[in-house]
Amino acid sequence: MGALWWVADALVAGPTPVPDAILACDDLLTSYGRDHGGVQADLGLLWAMRGEFDRARQLANAARTHIREGLRGVKRALTFVEQRSAEVELMAGDDVAAERQLRLALELAFDVGERDQVAQIAGLLSRILSSRGDLEEAEQLAAVSVEQSPAESVTSQALSRTALALVTAERGDHIQAERLAREAVGLAPVDMLNLRGSLLVDLACVLSIVDRGQEAKAVLAEAAFAYERKGNLIGVSHVGALLG
């Protein structure tokens, strides 16, 4: 079960184009012989990248059901599913639903002592709060993300830095904010296209805050290219709206 889950994670995070990754995840479900909550959650996120949000939510709900019933509600697995569900809602533009799922995921991650998941989830939640001006809690969560992030986890190290960069930019320390945002982008391997696209968008946001609009547009164009290579239509659309 764990091996299939890691393969599905790699299909989401790596360079495999979304249509091919969807087919591969479908094959994983077929080869397993029954429903696999982890693969379903990853498959839901892939469909969200194509704009199929109803299908993505159905897969997330099915993943919860199978983990609660088949694995007797293992918290570690549910943490992952709730995080994936939140990422679907972020793509759908429903920050309220995403925040709700992230808070649940963060509680579960703390309960099972999953530092990598705590760091990632706290970083994602901090970004939502920063965007709406809740800087005090955003800063607290960014600090949690930095503190919990394992040195060997590229994803959590990058997300913790970009979360802190966004808060720092809003606080007025523009030099430090840009440094953190560029560090985050530098940590992301070039073949982790979704992560790289997201970090580039955050860097562009920091540059926009400091009135460097032309540089921000160049960074957004790079983010769009990463999303295009992945086949993440929603990422491309989001960047297009920012450029517009």
C-alpha positions as CSV (number, residue, x, y, z in Angstrom):
1,M,0.0,0.0,0.0
2,G,2.8,2.4,0.9
3,A,4.7,1.8,-2.3
4,L,1.7,2.7,-4.4
5,W,1.1,5.8,-2.4
6,W,4.7,7.0,-2.9
7,V,4.4,6.4,-6.7
8,A,1.2,8.5,-6.8
9,D,2.9,11.3,-4.8
10,A,5.7,11.3,-7.3
11,L,3.3,11.5,-10.2
12,V,1.7,14.6,-8.6
13,A,5.0,16.3,-7.6
14,G,7.2,15.4,-10.5
15,P,7.4,16.3,-14.2
16,T,4.9,13.8,-15.5
17,P,2.2,15.8,-17.4
18,V,-1.2,15.7,-15.6
19,P,-3.1,13.7,-18.3
20,D,-0.4,11.0,-18.1
21,A,-0.3,11.1,-14.3
22,I,-4.1,10.6,-14.2
23,L,-3.8,7.5,-16.4
24,A,-1.0,6.2,-14.2
25,C,-3.0,6.7,-11.0
26,D,-5.9,4.9,-12.6
27,D,-3.6,2.0,-13.4
28,L,-2.4,2.0,-9.8
29,L,-5.9,1.7,-8.5
30,T,-6.6,-1.1,-10.9
31,S,-3.4,-3.0,-10.0
32,Y,-4.2,-2.7,-6.2
33,G,-7.4,-4.5,-6.8
34,R,-9.5,-2.3,-4.6
35,D,-9.8,1.4,-3.6
36,H,-6.7,3.0,-2.2
37,G,-7.3,6.2,-0.2
38,G,-3.9,7.7,-0.8
39,V,-3.9,7.2,-4.6
40,Q,-7.5,8.5,-4.7
41,A,-6.5,11.7,-2.9
42,D,-3.6,12.2,-5.3
43,L,-5.8,11.5,-8.3
44,G,-8.3,14.1,-7.0
45,L,-5.6,16.7,-6.9
46,L,-4.6,15.9,-10.4
47,W,-8.2,16.3,-11.6
48,A,-8.4,19.6,-9.8
49,M,-5.4,20.8,-11.9
50,R,-7.6,20.2,-14.9
51,G,-10.5,22.2,-13.4
52,E,-12.6,19.1,-12.5
53,F,-13.4,20.2,-9.0
54,D,-16.5,18.1,-8.4
55,R,-14.7,14.9,-9.4
56,A,-11.7,15.9,-7.2
57,R,-13.9,16.4,-4.2
58,Q,-15.7,13.1,-4.8
59,L,-12.3,11.4,-4.8
60,A,-11.2,13.1,-1.6
61,N,-14.4,12.0,0.1
62,A,-14.0,8.5,-1.1
63,A,-10.4,8.5,0.2
64,R,-11.6,9.6,3.7
65,T,-14.2,6.8,3.7
66,H,-11.8,4.1,2.7
67,I,-9.1,5.2,5.2
68,R,-11.6,5.4,8.0
69,E,-13.1,2.0,7.2
70,G,-10.3,0.1,5.7
71,L,-7.5,1.4,7.9
72,R,-9.7,2.2,11.0
73,G,-9.1,5.9,10.7
74,V,-5.3,6.0,10.8
75,K,-4.5,9.6,11.6
76,R,-1.3,9.8,9.6
77,A,-3.2,8.8,6.4
78,L,-6.1,11.1,7.2
79,T,-3.6,14.0,7.6
80,F,-2.4,13.5,4.0
81,V,-6.0,13.3,2.7
82,E,-7.1,16.5,4.4
83,Q,-4.0,18.3,3.1
84,R,-4.8,17.1,-0.4
85,S,-8.4,18.1,0.0
86,A,-7.3,21.6,1.1
87,E,-5.1,21.9,-2.0
88,V,-8.1,21.1,-4.2
89,E,-10.0,23.9,-2.5
90,L,-7.1,26.3,-3.0
91,M,-7.2,25.5,-6.7
92,A,-10.9,26.0,-6.8
93,G,-10.5,29.4,-5.2
94,D,-12.3,28.5,-2.0
95,D,-9.9,29.8,0.7
96,V,-12.5,29.3,3.5
97,A,-12.9,25.6,2.7
98,A,-9.1,25.3,2.3
99,E,-8.5,26.9,5.7
100,R,-10.9,24.5,7.4
101,Q,-9.3,21.5,5.9
102,L,-5.8,22.7,6.7
103,R,-6.6,23.4,10.3
104,L,-8.0,19.8,10.6
105,A,-4.9,18.5,8.9
106,L,-2.6,20.5,11.1
107,E,-4.3,19.1,14.2
108,L,-3.9,15.6,13.0
109,A,-0.3,16.1,12.0
110,F,0.6,17.4,15.5
111,D,-1.2,14.4,17.0
112,V,0.9,11.9,15.1
113,G,4.2,13.9,15.3
114,E,4.6,14.3,11.5
115,R,7.1,17.2,11.4
116,D,7.2,17.3,7.6
117,Q,3.4,17.5,7.3
118,V,3.2,20.0,10.1
119,A,5.7,22.2,8.3
120,Q,4.0,22.0,5.0
121,I,0.4,22.5,6.3
122,A,1.4,25.4,8.6
123,G,3.2,27.0,5.6
124,L,0.1,26.7,3.4
125,L,-2.2,28.0,6.1
126,S,0.1,30.9,6.8
127,R,-0.1,31.9,3.1
128,I,-3.9,32.0,3.2
129,L,-3.9,34.2,6.3
130,S,-1.2,36.5,4.9
131,S,-3.3,37.1,1.8
132,R,-6.2,38.3,3.8
133,G,-4.2,40.4,6.3
134,D,-4.2,38.2,9.4
135,L,-0.5,38.8,9.9
136,E,-0.2,37.9,13.6
137,E,-1.4,34.3,13.2
138,A,0.2,34.0,9.7
139,E,3.5,34.9,11.3
140,Q,3.0,32.4,14.1
141,L,2.2,29.6,11.6
142,A,5.2,30.6,9.5
143,A,7.4,30.3,12.5
144,V,5.9,26.8,13.3
145,S,6.6,25.8,9.7
146,V,10.3,26.9,9.9
147,E,10.7,25.2,13.3
148,Q,9.2,21.9,12.3
149,S,10.6,21.6,8.7
150,P,13.1,18.7,8.4
151,A,16.4,19.6,6.8
152,E,16.0,16.7,4.3
153,S,12.5,17.9,3.1
154,V,12.8,20.2,0.1
155,T,9.1,20.8,0.0
156,S,8.7,21.9,3.7
157,Q,11.9,23.9,3.6
158,A,10.7,25.8,0.6
159,L,7.1,26.3,1.9
160,S,8.4,27.5,5.3
161,R,10.6,30.1,3.6
162,T,7.9,31.4,1.2
163,A,5.4,31.6,4.0
164,L,7.8,33.7,6.1
165,A,8.7,35.8,3.1
166,L,5.0,36.8,2.5
167,V,4.6,37.8,6.1
168,T,7.9,39.7,6.2
169,A,7.0,41.6,3.0
170,E,3.7,42.7,4.5
171,R,5.6,43.8,7.7
172,G,7.8,46.1,5.5
173,D,11.1,44.3,5.6
174,H,11.4,44.0,1.8
175,I,15.0,43.0,1.6
176,Q,14.6,40.1,3.9
177,A,11.3,39.1,2.3
178,E,12.9,38.9,-1.2
179,R,15.9,37.0,0.1
180,L,13.6,34.4,1.7
181,A,11.4,34.1,-1.4
182,R,14.4,33.6,-3.7
183,E,15.9,31.0,-1.3
184,A,12.6,29.1,-1.5
185,V,12.6,29.1,-5.3
186,G,16.3,28.0,-5.3
187,L,15.4,25.0,-3.1
188,A,12.8,23.6,-5.6
189,P,14.2,21.1,-8.1
190,V,13.4,22.1,-11.7
191,D,11.4,18.9,-12.2
192,M,9.0,19.6,-9.2
193,L,6.9,21.8,-11.5
194,N,3.9,22.5,-9.3
195,L,6.0,23.4,-6.3
196,R,8.3,25.6,-8.4
197,G,5.3,27.4,-10.0
198,S,3.7,28.1,-6.6
199,L,7.0,29.4,-5.2
200,L,7.5,31.7,-8.2
201,V,4.0,33.1,-7.8
202,D,4.9,33.9,-4.2
203,L,8.1,35.6,-5.3
204,A,6.2,37.6,-7.7
205,C,3.8,38.7,-5.0
206,V,6.7,39.8,-2.8
207,L,8.1,41.8,-5.8
208,S,4.7,43.4,-6.4
209,I,4.5,44.5,-2.8
210,V,7.8,46.4,-3.2
211,D,6.6,48.0,-6.4
212,R,8.8,46.0,-8.8
213,G,6.0,45.1,-11.2
214,Q,8.1,44.4,-14.3
215,E,10.3,41.9,-12.4
216,A,7.1,40.4,-11.0
217,K,5.7,39.9,-14.5
218,A,8.9,38.1,-15.6
219,V,8.7,35.8,-12.6
220,L,5.0,35.1,-13.3
221,A,5.9,34.2,-16.9
222,E,8.3,31.6,-15.5
223,A,5.7,30.3,-13.2
224,A,3.2,29.9,-16.1
225,F,5.8,28.0,-18.1
226,A,6.3,25.5,-15.2
227,Y,2.5,25.0,-14.9
228,E,2.2,24.6,-18.7
229,R,4.9,21.9,-18.7
230,K,3.0,20.1,-15.9
231,G,-0.4,20.4,-17.6
232,N,-1.8,22.3,-14.6
233,L,-4.5,24.3,-16.4
234,I,-5.7,25.9,-13.2
235,G,-2.2,27.1,-12.3
236,V,-1.8,28.6,-15.8
237,S,-5.2,30.3,-15.4
238,H,-4.3,31.7,-12.0
239,V,-1.1,33.2,-13.3
240,G,-2.9,34.6,-16.3
241,A,-5.3,36.4,-14.0
242,L,-2.4,37.9,-12.1
243,L,-0.7,39.0,-15.3
244,G,-3.9,40.5,-16.5
